[in-house]
């Protein structure tokens, strides 16, 4: 998969992002694992901001967008050196009816397979971090 817009659960996402948003770098916020189902939920910030936000979002001066992945029927879970403050590069690949989620940087990794990745969000907020220099 190349774009967040292509993942199931993208109805609201596609309303506020009119142009495709490439899957790439994320800033991980939370990882929740429910061993009973088994389910994993990743919440993270992306660098893009909605290009068609709702009217109430336009009034606020948000600078950060948070989305998430709710993945059920997970298997082959591997987590190394989490939590991390460094951004992770994320990839989602599909083989048959299974998706592999792989998020990593030079020292950390989260990887697992799932049958049902579901996009959550987006939400926006004001982050007090200073913008990165490019």
Buried (B, 14 or more C-beta within 10 A) or exposed (E): BEBBBBBEBBEBBBEBBEEEBEBBBBBBEEBEBEEEEBBBBBBBBBEBBBEEBEEEBEEEEBEBBBBBBBBBEBEEBEBEEEEBEEBBEBBBEEEEEBBBBBBBBEEBBBBBBBEBBBBBBBBBEEBEEEEEEE
